[in-house]
Amino acid sequence: MKKINAHTIFDDAAEAGAHTVVHLDRPLDIAADGVVAYDVAQLAGIVRDSAGWLKAAGARPRDHVAIVKQNHWDSDLLAFGAARIGAVPAKIRADLAPQAIATILSRLSPAVTVTTAKTLTDATAAGIDLVALSGRTLTIDGPAPGASTIDDVKGAPVPSPVARDDDDPLIVCLTSGTTGVPKLAVHTVGTMIRALAQFEAQKLPFFGCQPADTVGTASAFSHGRTFCWTTVAMTMAPREIVIVSDHDPVKADPLLRAHRPTIFEGIPATFVRWTPMASVPGNPFEDVRLYVSTYDAIHPPAVRAFLAASRRKRVVFMHGWGQSETGPLTFRFFTRKALAQVGGRHPTTRDQGMPTPIKTRLRVVDPTTMRKLPRGKPGVLMTRTKALCHGYVGESERFDEKLSDGWFNTGDVGVITRKGNVIFVDREVDEIPGVSCVEVEDVIDDRIDEVMECILLGTPGSLPVPIIVTADGTLDPEKWAAATKDLPKMADPLLRAWDDIPRTGTGKVRRLALREQLEKVAATHGSGRWT
Protein backbone atom coordinates (compact mmCIF):
# COMPACT_ATOMS: atom_id res chain seq x y z
CA MET A 1 0.00 0.00 0.00
CA LYS A 2 1.14 3.52 -0.80
CA LYS A 3 2.46 5.43 2.20
CA ILE A 4 -0.15 7.70 3.78
CA ASN A 5 0.88 11.27 4.60
CA ALA A 6 -1.55 12.92 6.99
CA HIS A 7 -0.17 16.42 6.44
CA THR A 8 -1.04 16.27 2.71
CA ILE A 9 -3.85 13.69 2.69
CA PHE A 10 -6.41 15.95 0.97
CA ASP A 11 -3.92 17.20 -1.64
CA ASP A 12 -2.82 13.62 -2.29
CA ALA A 13 -6.40 12.47 -2.76
CA ALA A 14 -7.15 15.33 -5.16
CA GLU A 15 -3.98 14.66 -7.17
CA ALA A 16 -4.91 10.97 -7.37
CA GLY A 17 -8.17 11.97 -9.05
CA ALA A 18 -10.57 11.09 -6.23
CA HIS A 19 -14.16 11.80 -7.30
CA THR A 20 -15.59 11.70 -3.78
CA VAL A 21 -18.34 14.17 -2.92
CA VAL A 22 -18.80 15.01 0.76
CA HIS A 23 -22.32 15.89 1.93
CA LEU A 24 -22.81 17.77 5.22
CA ASP A 25 -25.91 18.14 7.38
CA ARG A 26 -25.11 21.84 7.81
CA PRO A 27 -22.49 24.26 6.49
CA LEU A 28 -19.01 24.26 7.98
CA ASP A 29 -18.57 26.65 10.90
CA ILE A 30 -15.34 27.97 9.38
CA ALA A 31 -16.99 28.78 6.02
CA ALA A 32 -19.51 31.56 5.48
CA ASP A 33 -20.70 30.37 2.06
CA GLY A 34 -23.54 28.08 3.18
CA VAL A 35 -22.18 25.18 1.12
CA VAL A 36 -23.15 21.66 2.20
CA ALA A 37 -21.44 19.61 -0.53
CA TYR A 38 -17.75 19.63 -1.46
CA ASP A 39 -15.48 17.74 -3.79
CA VAL A 40 -12.02 16.67 -2.69
CA ALA A 41 -10.22 19.52 -4.47
CA GLN A 42 -12.38 22.08 -2.66
CA LEU A 43 -11.71 20.40 0.70
CA ALA A 44 -7.98 20.38 -0.04
CA GLY A 45 -8.25 24.13 -0.63
CA ILE A 46 -9.95 24.63 2.74
CA VAL A 47 -7.21 22.67 4.50
CA ARG A 48 -4.46 24.62 2.72
CA ASP A 49 -6.14 27.91 3.58
CA SER A 50 -6.57 26.93 7.23
CA ALA A 51 -2.87 26.06 7.38
CA GLY A 52 -2.17 29.60 6.22
CA TRP A 53 -4.49 31.05 8.87
CA LEU A 54 -2.80 29.11 11.64
CA LYS A 55 0.71 30.00 10.51
CA ALA A 56 -0.23 33.66 10.20
CA ALA A 57 -1.63 33.49 13.74
CA GLY A 58 1.75 32.28 15.03
CA ALA A 59 1.68 28.46 14.98
CA ARG A 60 4.97 26.78 14.12
CA PRO A 61 6.19 23.16 13.87
CA ARG A 62 5.61 21.18 17.12
CA ASP A 63 3.46 23.98 18.59
CA HIS A 64 0.12 22.94 20.01
CA VAL A 65 -2.98 24.26 18.25
CA ALA A 66 -6.19 23.98 20.29
CA ILE A 67 -9.48 23.67 18.39
CA VAL A 68 -12.42 24.38 20.72
CA LYS A 69 -15.74 24.39 18.89
CA GLN A 70 -19.14 22.77 18.53
CA ASN A 71 -19.42 19.35 16.95
CA HIS A 72 -18.67 19.41 13.24
CA TRP A 73 -16.22 17.95 10.74
CA ASP A 74 -14.33 21.23 10.34
CA SER A 75 -12.62 20.40 13.65
CA ASP A 76 -10.80 17.76 11.62
CA LEU A 77 -10.20 20.05 8.64
CA LEU A 78 -8.54 22.54 11.00
CA ALA A 79 -6.55 19.70 12.56
CA PHE A 80 -5.25 18.68 9.13
CA GLY A 81 -4.41 22.32 8.46
CA ALA A 82 -2.33 22.37 11.65
CA ALA A 83 -0.68 19.09 10.66
CA ARG A 84 0.26 20.58 7.28
CA ILE A 85 2.52 23.15 8.97
CA GLY A 86 4.00 20.64 11.43
CA ALA A 87 1.95 21.87 14.39
CA VAL A 88 0.18 19.45 16.75
CA PRO A 89 -3.61 19.93 16.91
CA ALA A 90 -5.80 19.12 19.90
CA LYS A 91 -9.55 18.97 19.27
CA ILE A 92 -11.62 19.96 22.32
CA ARG A 93 -15.36 19.84 22.96
CA ALA A 94 -16.80 23.33 23.31
CA ASP A 95 -19.52 22.06 25.65
CA LEU A 96 -17.05 21.11 28.38
CA ALA A 97 -17.26 23.20 31.53
CA PRO A 98 -15.14 26.37 31.25
CA GLN A 99 -12.89 25.19 34.09
CA ALA A 100 -12.23 21.91 32.25
CA ILE A 101 -11.35 23.79 29.05
CA ALA A 102 -9.04 26.05 31.08
CA THR A 103 -7.30 23.04 32.62
CA ILE A 104 -6.77 21.50 29.18
CA LEU A 105 -5.42 24.74 27.71
CA SER A 106 -3.10 25.18 30.70
CA ARG A 107 -1.62 21.75 30.02
CA LEU A 108 -1.32 22.35 26.29
CA SER A 109 0.01 25.96 26.36
CA PRO A 110 -1.16 26.32 22.74
CA ALA A 111 0.46 28.79 20.40
CA VAL A 112 -2.96 29.27 18.79
CA THR A 113 -6.48 28.47 19.94
CA VAL A 114 -9.33 28.44 17.44
CA THR A 115 -12.68 28.79 19.19
CA THR A 116 -15.94 30.73 19.29
CA ALA A 117 -16.84 34.03 20.87
CA LYS A 118 -19.56 32.22 22.78
CA THR A 119 -17.03 29.82 24.34
CA LEU A 120 -14.94 32.78 25.50
CA THR A 121 -17.85 34.80 26.86
CA ASP A 122 -19.28 31.77 28.68
CA ALA A 123 -15.88 31.28 30.31
CA THR A 124 -15.65 34.96 31.21
CA ALA A 125 -19.06 34.73 32.86
CA ALA A 126 -17.65 31.89 34.97
CA GLY A 127 -14.66 34.03 35.95
CA ILE A 128 -12.20 32.31 33.59
CA ASP A 129 -10.01 34.06 31.01
CA LEU A 130 -9.32 31.50 28.26
CA VAL A 131 -7.59 34.05 26.04
CA ALA A 132 -4.75 34.38 28.55
CA LEU A 133 -3.97 30.66 28.20
CA SER A 134 -2.92 30.80 24.52
CA GLY A 135 -0.36 32.68 22.50
CA ARG A 136 -3.15 33.91 20.24
CA THR A 137 -6.87 33.19 20.11
CA LEU A 138 -8.94 33.20 16.91
CA THR A 139 -12.73 33.23 16.96
CA ILE A 140 -14.79 31.87 14.07
CA ASP A 141 -18.15 33.46 14.91
CA GLY A 142 -17.40 37.11 15.52
CA PRO A 143 -15.28 39.31 17.82
CA ALA A 144 -14.55 38.73 21.48
CA PRO A 145 -12.42 40.75 23.93
CA GLY A 146 -8.72 39.92 23.65
CA ALA A 147 -9.16 37.64 20.63
CA SER A 148 -8.66 38.04 16.91
CA THR A 149 -11.23 36.85 14.42
CA ILE A 150 -10.50 34.34 11.73
CA ASP A 151 -11.11 37.12 9.19
CA ASP A 152 -7.93 38.79 10.49
CA VAL A 153 -5.80 35.96 9.09
CA LYS A 154 -7.82 34.91 6.06
CA GLY A 155 -5.99 35.40 2.80
CA ALA A 156 -2.62 34.53 4.33
CA PRO A 157 -0.19 32.73 2.00
CA VAL A 158 -0.57 28.96 1.82
CA PRO A 159 2.49 27.43 3.53
CA SER A 160 4.46 24.52 2.18
CA PRO A 161 3.76 21.21 3.91
CA VAL A 162 6.12 20.15 6.70
CA ALA A 163 7.01 16.45 6.69
CA ARG A 164 7.60 14.50 9.90
CA ASP A 165 9.28 11.35 11.05
CA ASP A 166 7.19 8.47 12.39
CA ASP A 167 8.16 9.26 15.99
CA ASP A 168 7.15 12.92 15.74
CA PRO A 169 3.94 14.01 17.51
CA LEU A 170 1.01 14.36 15.10
CA ILE A 171 -2.09 15.00 17.21
CA VAL A 172 -3.19 15.24 20.84
CA CYS A 173 -6.30 13.09 21.33
CA LEU A 174 -8.54 13.84 24.27
CA THR A 175 -9.96 10.89 26.16
CA SER A 176 -13.70 10.74 26.76
CA GLY A 177 -13.59 12.32 30.21
CA THR A 178 -16.05 9.95 31.88
CA THR A 179 -14.24 10.33 35.21
CA GLY A 180 -13.17 13.98 35.08
CA VAL A 181 -11.14 16.31 32.88
CA PRO A 182 -10.13 14.45 29.69
CA LYS A 183 -6.55 13.24 29.48
CA LEU A 184 -4.42 14.46 26.57
CA ALA A 185 -2.96 11.47 24.72
CA VAL A 186 -0.10 12.27 22.34
CA HIS A 187 -0.22 10.24 19.14
CA THR A 188 2.62 10.22 16.65
CA VAL A 189 2.72 9.63 12.92
CA GLY A 190 3.72 6.07 13.74
CA THR A 191 0.86 5.34 16.13
CA MET A 192 -1.99 7.25 14.43
CA ILE A 193 -1.10 6.74 10.77
CA ARG A 194 1.18 3.72 10.43
CA ALA A 195 -0.42 1.52 13.14
CA LEU A 196 -4.06 2.66 12.84
CA ALA A 197 -5.00 4.43 9.59
CA GLN A 198 -2.68 2.45 7.30
CA PHE A 199 -3.95 -0.80 8.84
CA GLU A 200 -7.59 0.21 8.39
CA ALA A 201 -7.14 1.45 4.81
CA GLN A 202 -6.43 -2.01 3.42
CA LYS A 203 -8.68 -2.98 0.51
CA LEU A 204 -10.36 -6.04 1.96
CA PRO A 205 -13.25 -7.87 0.26
CA PHE A 206 -16.67 -6.92 1.67
CA PHE A 207 -15.27 -5.06 4.70
CA GLY A 208 -13.09 -2.64 2.78
CA CYS A 209 -14.42 0.57 1.27
CA GLN A 210 -15.06 0.37 -2.48
CA PRO A 211 -15.23 3.17 -5.11
CA ALA A 212 -19.03 2.79 -5.40
CA ASP A 213 -19.67 3.05 -1.65
CA THR A 214 -21.44 5.82 0.21
CA VAL A 215 -19.72 6.08 3.59
CA GLY A 216 -21.58 7.79 6.41
CA THR A 217 -20.61 8.80 9.91
CA ALA A 218 -22.37 10.32 12.91
CA SER A 219 -19.57 10.98 15.31
CA ALA A 220 -17.94 13.21 17.90
CA PHE A 221 -15.50 15.25 15.85
CA SER A 222 -13.52 16.29 18.92
CA HIS A 223 -12.38 12.66 19.20
CA GLY A 224 -9.15 11.34 17.70
CA ARG A 225 -11.10 8.58 15.97
CA THR A 226 -12.47 11.01 13.38
CA PHE A 227 -8.97 12.20 12.44
CA CYS A 228 -8.07 8.59 11.69
CA TRP A 229 -11.45 7.97 10.00
CA THR A 230 -10.98 11.01 7.73
CA THR A 231 -7.49 9.85 6.79
CA VAL A 232 -8.84 6.45 5.81
CA ALA A 233 -11.86 7.88 3.97
CA MET A 234 -9.67 10.19 1.88
CA THR A 235 -7.31 7.30 1.11
CA MET A 236 -10.10 4.89 0.08
CA ALA A 237 -11.97 7.52 -1.98
CA PRO A 238 -15.58 6.26 -1.95
CA ARG A 239 -18.19 7.77 -4.26
CA GLU A 240 -19.82 9.74 -1.45
CA ILE A 241 -19.20 10.64 2.18
CA VAL A 242 -22.05 11.71 4.44
CA ILE A 243 -21.25 13.70 7.60
CA VAL A 244 -23.83 13.96 10.40
CA SER A 245 -22.88 16.47 13.11
CA ASP A 246 -26.29 16.90 14.76
CA HIS A 247 -27.49 13.53 16.05
CA ASP A 248 -31.11 14.55 16.47
CA PRO A 249 -32.83 11.83 14.41
CA VAL A 250 -35.35 14.29 12.95
CA LYS A 251 -32.50 16.40 11.56
CA ALA A 252 -30.32 13.47 10.45
CA ASP A 253 -33.02 11.52 8.63
CA PRO A 254 -33.39 13.71 5.47
CA LEU A 255 -29.65 13.73 4.70
CA LEU A 256 -29.32 9.97 5.18
CA ARG A 257 -32.34 9.34 2.95
CA ALA A 258 -30.91 11.58 0.24
CA HIS A 259 -27.55 9.78 0.32
CA ARG A 260 -28.19 6.28 1.61
CA PRO A 261 -25.01 4.82 3.14
CA THR A 262 -23.59 1.42 2.29
CA ILE A 263 -21.07 1.68 5.15
CA PHE A 264 -22.06 3.55 8.29
CA GLU A 265 -20.14 4.33 11.47
CA GLY A 266 -21.80 5.74 14.55
CA ILE A 267 -21.51 6.32 18.27
CA PRO A 268 -23.29 3.67 20.39
CA ALA A 269 -25.50 6.31 22.01
CA THR A 270 -26.53 7.54 18.57
CA PHE A 271 -27.43 4.04 17.42
CA VAL A 272 -29.67 3.85 20.49
CA ARG A 273 -31.36 7.20 19.74
CA TRP A 274 -31.82 6.26 16.09
CA THR A 275 -33.34 2.83 16.70
CA PRO A 276 -36.90 4.08 15.97
CA MET A 277 -35.64 5.67 12.73
CA ALA A 278 -34.10 2.34 11.68
CA SER A 279 -37.21 0.35 12.52
CA VAL A 280 -39.62 1.72 9.92
CA PRO A 281 -40.16 0.65 6.28
CA GLY A 282 -38.07 2.64 3.85
CA ASN A 283 -35.56 3.60 6.53
CA PRO A 284 -32.26 5.24 5.47
CA PHE A 285 -30.18 2.14 6.27
CA GLU A 286 -31.72 -0.34 3.83
CA ASP A 287 -28.56 -0.46 1.69
CA VAL A 288 -25.99 -0.77 4.50
CA ARG A 289 -23.75 -3.83 4.31
CA LEU A 290 -21.37 -2.81 7.12
CA TYR A 291 -22.00 -0.92 10.34
CA VAL A 292 -19.11 0.18 12.55
CA SER A 293 -19.41 1.11 16.23
CA THR A 294 -16.62 2.38 18.45
CA TYR A 295 -16.06 4.31 21.69
CA ASP A 296 -18.30 2.42 24.10
CA ALA A 297 -20.27 -0.73 24.86
CA ILE A 298 -23.38 -1.18 22.74
CA HIS A 299 -26.63 -2.90 23.72
CA PRO A 300 -28.11 -5.89 21.83
CA PRO A 301 -31.42 -4.24 20.80
CA ALA A 302 -29.65 -1.43 18.95
CA VAL A 303 -27.39 -3.84 17.05
CA ARG A 304 -30.33 -6.10 16.26
CA ALA A 305 -32.46 -3.19 15.01
CA PHE A 306 -29.82 -1.90 12.62
CA LEU A 307 -29.02 -5.33 11.25
CA ALA A 308 -32.75 -5.77 10.60
CA ALA A 309 -32.93 -2.33 8.96
CA SER A 310 -30.74 -3.41 6.05
CA ARG A 311 -32.31 -5.23 3.11
CA ARG A 312 -28.97 -6.79 2.26
CA LYS A 313 -28.75 -10.55 2.62
CA ARG A 314 -25.26 -10.20 4.05
CA VAL A 315 -24.95 -7.40 6.57
CA VAL A 316 -22.47 -7.18 9.43
CA PHE A 317 -22.20 -4.95 12.49
CA MET A 318 -18.55 -4.52 13.50
CA HIS A 319 -17.92 -3.39 17.05
CA GLY A 320 -14.51 -2.43 18.37
CA TRP A 321 -13.28 -2.17 21.94
CA GLY A 322 -10.40 0.21 22.50
CA GLN A 323 -9.34 3.53 23.98
CA SER A 324 -8.09 6.92 22.86
CA GLU A 325 -4.63 5.91 24.01
CA THR A 326 -4.54 2.66 22.02
CA GLY A 327 -7.02 2.76 19.17
CA PRO A 328 -9.09 -0.41 18.62
CA LEU A 329 -7.81 -3.39 20.61
CA THR A 330 -10.37 -6.02 19.62
CA PHE A 331 -13.07 -6.38 17.00
CA ARG A 332 -16.21 -8.45 16.74
CA PHE A 333 -18.53 -9.00 13.78
CA PHE A 334 -22.19 -9.37 14.75
CA THR A 335 -24.66 -11.00 12.38
CA ARG A 336 -28.42 -11.43 12.54
CA LYS A 337 -27.91 -15.06 13.54
CA ALA A 338 -25.57 -14.14 16.41
CA LEU A 339 -28.25 -11.88 17.90
CA ALA A 340 -31.27 -14.06 17.20
CA GLN A 341 -31.79 -14.88 20.88
CA VAL A 342 -33.62 -12.10 22.73
CA GLY A 343 -33.51 -11.56 26.49
CA GLY A 344 -30.80 -14.09 27.33
CA ARG A 345 -29.00 -13.95 30.65
CA HIS A 346 -25.56 -13.47 29.07
CA PRO A 347 -25.88 -11.19 26.03
CA THR A 348 -23.65 -11.71 23.00
CA THR A 349 -22.48 -8.10 22.89
CA ARG A 350 -20.31 -8.54 25.99
CA ASP A 351 -17.98 -10.67 23.85
CA GLN A 352 -15.64 -8.12 22.29
CA GLY A 353 -14.00 -10.61 19.97
CA MET A 354 -10.33 -11.18 19.21
CA PRO A 355 -7.35 -8.85 19.54
CA THR A 356 -6.58 -6.79 16.45
CA PRO A 357 -4.15 -8.94 14.44
CA ILE A 358 -0.44 -8.17 14.03
CA LYS A 359 -0.30 -5.10 16.27
CA THR A 360 -2.05 -5.98 19.56
CA ARG A 361 -1.46 -8.36 22.48
CA LEU A 362 -3.67 -8.63 25.56
CA ARG A 363 -3.42 -10.21 29.00
CA VAL A 364 -5.38 -10.15 32.26
CA VAL A 365 -3.71 -9.38 35.60
CA ASP A 366 -4.71 -9.42 39.23
CA PRO A 367 -5.39 -5.76 40.16
CA THR A 368 -3.59 -6.14 43.51
CA THR A 369 -0.50 -8.19 42.64
CA MET A 370 -0.40 -7.30 38.91
CA ARG A 371 0.45 -10.93 38.21
CA LYS A 372 -0.83 -12.49 35.01
CA LEU A 373 -4.00 -14.54 35.43
CA PRO A 374 -4.93 -17.68 33.49
CA ARG A 375 -7.55 -17.59 30.78
CA GLY A 376 -11.08 -17.62 32.11
CA LYS A 377 -10.24 -15.58 35.22
CA PRO A 378 -11.48 -11.95 35.47
CA GLY A 379 -8.98 -9.20 36.07
CA VAL A 380 -7.65 -5.92 34.73
CA LEU A 381 -6.91 -5.94 30.99
CA MET A 382 -3.41 -4.97 29.90
CA THR A 383 -2.26 -4.41 26.33
CA ARG A 384 0.94 -4.21 24.36
CA THR A 385 0.20 -2.46 21.07
CA LYS A 386 2.06 -0.66 18.31
CA ALA A 387 -0.65 2.00 18.41
CA LEU A 388 -0.07 3.05 22.03
CA CYS A 389 0.18 6.81 22.46
CA HIS A 390 3.43 8.33 23.72
CA GLY A 391 2.11 9.88 26.93
CA TYR A 392 -0.26 12.45 28.44
CA VAL A 393 0.43 16.17 28.02
CA GLY A 394 0.95 17.69 31.48
CA GLU A 395 0.38 14.36 33.28
CA SER A 396 3.41 12.21 32.55
CA GLU A 397 3.27 10.57 36.00
CA ARG A 398 -0.32 9.49 35.38
CA PHE A 399 0.69 7.81 32.13
CA ASP A 400 3.72 6.14 33.71
CA GLU A 401 1.46 4.72 36.45
CA LYS A 402 -0.44 2.84 33.77
CA LEU A 403 2.69 1.23 32.28
CA SER A 404 4.27 -1.97 33.52
CA ASP A 405 7.18 -3.52 31.61
CA GLY A 406 5.83 -2.26 28.31
CA TRP A 407 2.22 -3.26 29.06
CA PHE A 408 -0.46 -0.55 29.27
CA ASN A 409 -3.20 -0.80 31.87
CA THR A 410 -6.55 -0.10 30.23
CA GLY A 411 -8.42 0.24 33.52
CA ASP A 412 -11.02 -2.17 32.15
CA VAL A 413 -11.96 -5.44 33.81
CA GLY A 414 -12.47 -8.46 31.60
CA VAL A 415 -11.88 -12.12 30.87
CA ILE A 416 -9.88 -13.71 28.07
CA THR A 417 -11.52 -16.98 27.08
CA ARG A 418 -9.73 -20.16 26.10
CA LYS A 419 -10.34 -19.25 22.45
CA GLY A 420 -8.77 -15.83 23.02
CA ASN A 421 -11.90 -13.69 22.95
CA VAL A 422 -12.26 -10.77 25.35
CA ILE A 423 -15.37 -10.71 27.54
CA PHE A 424 -15.84 -7.19 28.83
CA VAL A 425 -16.96 -6.97 32.48
CA ASP A 426 -16.71 -3.32 33.61
CA ARG A 427 -14.50 -0.33 34.02
CA GLU A 428 -12.46 -0.98 37.16
CA VAL A 429 -13.78 2.19 38.79
CA ASP A 430 -17.39 1.06 38.16
CA GLU A 431 -17.13 -2.61 39.11
CA ILE A 432 -19.39 -4.28 41.69
CA PRO A 433 -18.08 -7.48 43.32
CA GLY A 434 -19.77 -10.50 41.77
CA VAL A 435 -21.76 -8.43 39.27
CA SER A 436 -21.05 -7.15 35.77
CA CYS A 437 -22.80 -3.80 35.49
CA VAL A 438 -22.71 -3.75 31.69
CA GLU A 439 -24.11 -7.28 31.47
CA VAL A 440 -27.04 -6.47 33.79
CA GLU A 441 -27.62 -3.27 31.82
CA ASP A 442 -27.70 -5.23 28.57
CA VAL A 443 -30.15 -7.79 29.94
CA ILE A 444 -32.57 -5.12 31.16
CA ASP A 445 -32.26 -3.19 27.91
CA ASP A 446 -32.93 -6.38 25.96
CA ARG A 447 -35.92 -7.52 28.02
CA ILE A 448 -37.89 -4.28 28.37
CA ASP A 449 -38.63 -2.60 25.04
CA GLU A 450 -39.38 0.76 26.64
CA VAL A 451 -35.90 1.03 28.19
CA MET A 452 -33.62 3.24 26.12
CA GLU A 453 -30.75 2.91 28.58
CA CYS A 454 -30.00 1.35 31.95
CA ILE A 455 -27.11 2.52 34.13
CA LEU A 456 -26.25 0.40 37.16
CA LEU A 457 -24.31 2.12 39.94
CA GLY A 458 -22.86 0.29 42.92
CA THR A 459 -21.72 1.67 46.25
CA PRO A 460 -20.23 -0.20 49.24
CA GLY A 461 -22.78 -1.30 51.81
CA SER A 462 -25.83 -0.74 49.60
CA LEU A 463 -27.73 -2.49 46.85
CA PRO A 464 -26.80 -1.49 43.29
CA VAL A 465 -29.01 1.31 42.00
CA PRO A 466 -30.42 1.07 38.45
CA ILE A 467 -31.08 4.37 36.67
CA ILE A 468 -33.56 3.81 33.85
CA VAL A 469 -34.09 6.03 30.81
CA THR A 470 -37.37 5.71 28.91
CA ALA A 471 -38.88 7.91 26.23
CA ASP A 472 -41.87 8.98 28.35
CA GLY A 473 -40.29 8.74 31.81
CA THR A 474 -42.46 5.82 32.93
CA LEU A 475 -41.79 2.13 33.61
CA ASP A 476 -44.30 -0.68 34.19
CA PRO A 477 -43.49 -2.20 37.63
CA GLU A 478 -44.70 -5.63 36.51
CA LYS A 479 -42.41 -5.60 33.48
CA TRP A 480 -39.53 -4.56 35.73
CA ALA A 481 -40.21 -7.39 38.19
CA ALA A 482 -40.46 -9.99 35.43
CA ALA A 483 -37.31 -8.78 33.66
CA THR A 484 -35.14 -8.73 36.79
CA LYS A 485 -36.30 -11.83 38.68
CA ASP A 486 -33.15 -13.83 37.80
CA LEU A 487 -30.75 -10.89 38.12
CA PRO A 488 -28.72 -9.86 41.18
CA LYS A 489 -30.79 -8.04 43.77
CA MET A 490 -31.02 -4.30 43.13
CA ALA A 491 -32.59 -1.23 44.65
CA ASP A 492 -35.77 0.18 43.14
CA PRO A 493 -35.13 1.80 39.77
CA LEU A 494 -34.78 5.56 39.44
CA LEU A 495 -36.40 7.00 36.29
CA ARG A 496 -34.65 9.72 34.32
CA ALA A 497 -35.02 11.39 30.91
CA TRP A 498 -32.29 11.04 28.25
CA ASP A 499 -31.15 14.64 28.69
CA ASP A 500 -30.93 14.24 32.49
CA ILE A 501 -27.96 11.88 32.11
CA PRO A 502 -24.54 13.62 32.02
CA ARG A 503 -22.62 12.42 28.98
CA THR A 504 -19.31 12.83 27.21
CA GLY A 505 -19.08 14.08 23.63
CA THR A 506 -19.22 10.48 22.44
CA GLY A 507 -22.42 9.81 24.37
CA LYS A 508 -20.82 7.82 27.19
CA VAL A 509 -22.45 8.19 30.57
CA ARG A 510 -20.31 10.25 32.93
CA ARG A 511 -20.93 7.90 35.82
CA LEU A 512 -19.02 9.88 38.45
CA ALA A 513 -21.00 13.01 37.56
CA LEU A 514 -24.20 10.97 37.74
CA ARG A 515 -23.14 9.72 41.18
CA GLU A 516 -22.73 13.31 42.33
CA GLN A 517 -26.38 13.90 41.39
CA LEU A 518 -27.37 10.88 43.50
CA GLU A 519 -25.78 11.49 46.89
CA LYS A 520 -26.47 8.00 48.21
CA VAL A 521 -24.32 6.32 45.53
CA ALA A 522 -21.33 8.65 45.62
CA ALA A 523 -18.77 6.05 46.72
CA THR A 524 -17.46 3.32 44.40
CA HIS A 525 -16.20 -0.22 44.86
CA GLY A 526 -13.37 0.34 42.38
CA SER A 527 -10.22 2.31 43.06
CA GLY A 528 -10.20 4.36 39.88
CA ARG A 529 -6.42 4.08 39.96
CA TRP A 530 -6.07 3.54 36.21
CA THR A 531 -8.81 5.81 34.87
Residue, then its C-alpha position, 0 to 999 in steps of 0.5 A: m500500500k502507498k504510504i499515507n501522509a496525513h499532512t497532505i492527505f487531501d492534496d494527495a487524494a485530489e492529485a490521485g483523481a478522487h471523485t468523492v463528494v462530501h455531503l454535510d448536514r449543515p455548512l461548515d462553521i469555518a466557512a460563510d458560504g452556506v455550502v453543504a457539498y464539497d469535492v475533494a479539491q475544494l476540501a484540499g483548498i480549505v485545508r491549505d487555507s486553514a494552514g495559512w491562517l494558523k501559521a499567520a496566527g503564530a503556529r509553528p512546527r511542534d506547537h500545540v494548536a487547540i481547536v475548541k468548537q461545537n461538533h462538526w467535521d471542520s474540527d478535523l479540517l482545521a486539525f489537518g491544516a495544523a498538521r500541514i505546517g507541522a503543528v500538533p492539533a488538539k480537538i476539544r469539545a466546546d460544551l465542556a465546563p469552562q474550568a475543564i477547558a481552562t485546565i486542558l489549555s493550561r496543560l497544552s500551552p497552545a500557540v494558537t487556539v481556534t474557538t468561538a466568541k460564545t465559548l470565550t464569553d461563557a468562560t468569562a461569565a464563569g470568571i475564567d479568562l481562556v484568552a490568557l492561556s494561549g499565545r493567540t486566540l482566533t474566533i470563528d463566529g465574531p469578535a470577542p475581547g482579547a481575541s482576533t477573528i479568523d477574518d484577520v488571518k484569512g488570505a494569508p499565503v498557503p504554507s508549504p507542507v512540513a514532513r515529519d518522522d514516524d516518531d514525531p507528535l502528530i495530534v493530541c487526542l482527548t480521552s472521553g472524560t467519563t471520570g473527570v477532565p479528559k486526558l491528553a494522549v499524544h499520538t505520533v505519525g507512527t501510532m496514528i497513521r502507520a499503526l491505525a489508519q494504514f492498517e484500516a485502509q487495506k482494501l479487503p473484500f466486503f469489509g473494505c471501502q469500495p469506489a461505489d460506496t457511500v460512507g456515512t458517519a455520525s460521530a464526535f468530531s472532537h475525538g481522535r477517531t475522526f482524524c483517523w477515520t478522515t485519513v482512511a476515507m480520503t485514502m479509500a476515496p468512496r463515491e460519497i461521504v455523508i457527515v452527520s454532526d447533529h445527532d437529532p434523528v429528525k435532523a439526520d433523517p433527510l440527509l441519510r435518505a438523500h444519500r443512503p449509506t452502504i457503510f455507516e459508522g456511529i456512536p453507540a449512544t446515537f445508534v440507540r437514539w436512532t433505533p426508531m428511525a431504523s425500525v420503519p419501512g423505507n428507513p435510510f439504512e436499507d442499503v448498508r452492508l457494514y456498520v461500525s461502532t466504536y467508543d463504548a459498549i453497545h446494547p443488543p437491541a440497537v445492534r439487532a435493530f440496525l441489522a434488521a434495517s438493512r435489506r442486504k442478505r449479508v450485513v455485518f455490524m462490526h464493534g470495536w473495543g479500545q481507547s483513545e490511548t490505544g485505538p481499537l484493541t479487539f473487533r467483533f462481527f455481529t450478524r443477525k444469527a448471532l443476535a437471534q436470541v432475545g432476552g438471554r442472561h448473558p448477552t452476545t455483545r459482551d464478547q468483544g471478539m479477538p485482539t486486532p491482528i499483528k499489532t495488539r497483544l492482551r493479557v489479564v492481571d490481578p489488580t492487587t498483585m499485577r500478576k498475570l491470570p490464566r484464561g477464564k479468570p477476570g482481572v484488569l486488561m493490559t495491552r501491548t500495542k504498536a498504536l499506544c500513544h506516547g504519553y499524556v500532556g501535562e500528566s506524565e506521571r499518570f501515564d507512567e502509572k499505567l505502564s508496567d514492563g511495556w504493558f499498558n493498563t486499560g483500567d477495564v476489567g475483563v476475561i480472556t476466554r480459552k479461544g482468546n476472545v475478550i469478555f468485557v466486564d466493567r471499568e475498574v472504577d465502576e465494578i461491583p463485586g460479583v456483578s457485571c454492570v454492563e451485562v445487567e444493563d444489557v439484559i434489562d435493555d434487551r428484556i424491556d422494550e421501553v428502556m432506552e438505557c439502563i445505568l447500574l451504579g454500585t456503592p459499598g454497603s448498599l444495593p446497586v441502583p439502576i437508573i432507567v431512561t425511557a422515552d416517556g419517563t415511565l416504567d411498568p413495575e410488573k415488566w420490571a419485576a419480570a425482567t429482573k427476577d433472575l438478576p442480582k438483587m437491586a434497589d428500586p429503579l430511578l427514572r430519568a429522561w435522556d437529557d438528564i444523564p450527564r454524557t461525554g461528547t461520544g455519548k458515554v455516561r459520565r458515571l461519576a458526575l451521575r453519582e454526584q447527582l445521587e448522593k447515596v451512591a457517591a462512593t465506588h467499589g473500584s479504586g479508579r487508579w487507572t482511569 
